[in-house]
Amino acid sequence: MNTVHIIGAGLAGLSCALKCQNAQKRVVIYEASPQAGGRCRSYFDTELDLLIDNGSHILLGGNSETLSYLNQIGSQDLITEIRPAKFPFLNIKDNNYWEITPPNILSTNWWKNKNFNMPKIKLKDFMLLLKLGLAGRNVTVRDIFSENHPLYPILLDPICKAALNTAAVDASALLLWQFLKNTLFKGEKACRPMIFENGLSPTLIDPTLQYLQKGSAKVLFQTRIKKILYEDKKVKGLNFSDRNFSIQPNDAVVLAVPPDTCSELYPELNLKLQTLPIVNVHFRINKNITLPGNNLFLGLIGSKSQWIFIRDKLLSVTISSAKSIVSMPNKELAQMIWDEIQYICKINQKTPPPWRVIKEKKATIAQTPIALDGRPMVQTLVDNLFIAGDWTNTGLPATIEGSILSGNIAANEVIQKIK
Ligand SMILES: Cc1cc2nc3c(=O)[nH]c(=O)nc-3n(C[C@H](O)[C@H](O)[C@H](O)COP(=O)(O)OP(=O)(O)OC[C@H]3O[C@@H](n4cnc5c(N)ncnc54)[C@H](O)[C@@H]3O)c2cc1C
């Protein structure tokens, strides 16, 4: 049997491994760190005495690749689906609170709910979203909607930051359209938020490893591939410290690593993709603290904090496209965010409770018009080498859905190739 060698145990590598194993291929995964999950992982934080995620993640009902992945690993019941779909927001400048409740587009609700419950928005403003679908490849969201448009500060910029990790001023209009097409424009069910109340690793990663280990897949942790050995347009070996893993003529190699590592291991790629940070601040809180509207998460307008998530004794704040704060000292950052939380949750406690700041400096690629042309396809010029990752050319934003799709695409290519 031929072997599929997968470098990187993030979601792209893991989804590729699942599919290859299901197709009766032998799978070996090489992972640099001591744990799987990459940019989507949990760990036990001794300071907080809690299991926390590197950053709060959210899925939407329209993420079909991810939902079928969850079904396959048996985790579908571990996620919390908010039904009917609801996105609560608070503008901390005027204390205005509203809930966006995407309607079922086939029902008469659609017309009753004319402004989606958003302040000062009319149906005709929403209709302008259709313009995104006509945008060229080099158009940003701000090129279509000016910053003065009523949807810009309360919907477009927050969605661009949440879904593309890129502010609307720089975000690709086409990519936003792609996102909306699979969610908002499909109606209520495709918009249902899904939250990881049990944590990312227990839901998405650990069950995958168990599934893989029940088959014959091997996962080698703390195995950072330093170099790929090429000969005659074929991968012949993988270099790890002072040893080489040899690659047989009918084996395939999938590079499921972030773009900078991919360029080092496969320099012909000549990538020019920029990345942007996401900052998360986690607090250990008393169980009696609640969010306005008693929600599990809340979108914020007019503050540094963009989203708050609450589960049991953990309150987590997400700031995407976080260039302006990523180099702030952690203590200052935690205090600044806690000051906002105190106000939002009406807590009378100036000193933050135990906190942890996690800065993912290269959280995702900047999802700009330029990046659209820089995202490579799965195939390479090397006969038995393939690429996967949220940053590859999936047509989707760089998210869980994109990374799982990329792993599936790579697996299909590999399965064809090494029949
Ligand atoms: C803070 C944060 C919040 C996010 N929020 C959301 C969200 O709400 N919803 C959503 O859908 N997406 C979200 N994302 C995006 C999502 O996490 C990513 O799209 C996804 O995890 C990327 O998976 P990947 O497999 O493509 O890459 P990675 O997770 O980066 O996996 C690459 C793996 O390769 C390993 N590796 C690197 N170099 C080597 C080497 N030389 N040898 C061996 N192994 C190597 C790495 O250790 C890593 O495990 C968020 C990301 C972050 C950081």
The ligand as an ORCA input file, in Angstrom:
! r2SCAN-3c Opt
* xyz 0 1
  C      -7.414     33.361     17.321
  C      -8.084     32.740     16.129
  C      -9.459     32.793     16.007
  C     -10.091     32.202     14.907
  N     -11.443     32.221     14.841
  C     -12.072     31.505     13.875
  C     -13.487     31.362     13.872
  O     -14.189     31.905     14.733
  N     -14.059     30.580     12.911
  C     -13.325     29.955     11.956
  O     -13.894     29.237     11.128
  N     -11.959     30.098     11.907
  C     -11.327     30.835     12.852
  N      -9.956     30.937     12.848
  C      -9.199     30.343     11.733
  C      -8.908     28.847     11.934
  O      -8.392     28.600     13.215
  C      -7.880     28.437     10.885
  O      -8.401     28.736      9.611
  C      -7.514     26.950     10.908
  O      -7.263     26.495     12.208
  C      -6.272     26.747     10.030
  O      -5.952     25.374      9.960
  P      -4.760     24.883      9.022
  O      -4.675     23.419      9.187
  O      -4.964     25.426      7.663
  O      -3.422     25.578      9.581
  P      -2.704     25.442     11.001
  O      -3.720     25.329     12.069
  O      -1.743     26.565     11.096
  O      -1.920     24.060     10.947
  C      -0.597     23.930     10.501
  C       0.119     22.885     11.369
  O       1.416     22.668     10.817
  C       2.341     22.528     11.872
  N       3.680     22.812     11.331
  C       4.187     24.012     10.956
  N       5.435     23.866     10.471
  C       5.713     22.533     10.514
  C       6.844     21.766     10.131
  N       7.938     22.314      9.593
  N       6.818     20.406     10.324
  C       5.702     19.822     10.874
  N       4.603     20.521     11.261
  C       4.609     21.850     11.062
  C       1.843     23.542     12.891
  O       2.378     23.278     14.179
  C       0.336     23.345     12.802
  O      -0.117     22.355     13.685
  C      -9.308     31.563     13.902
  C      -7.916     31.547     14.019
  C      -7.312     32.108     15.107
  C      -5.807     32.050     15.227
*
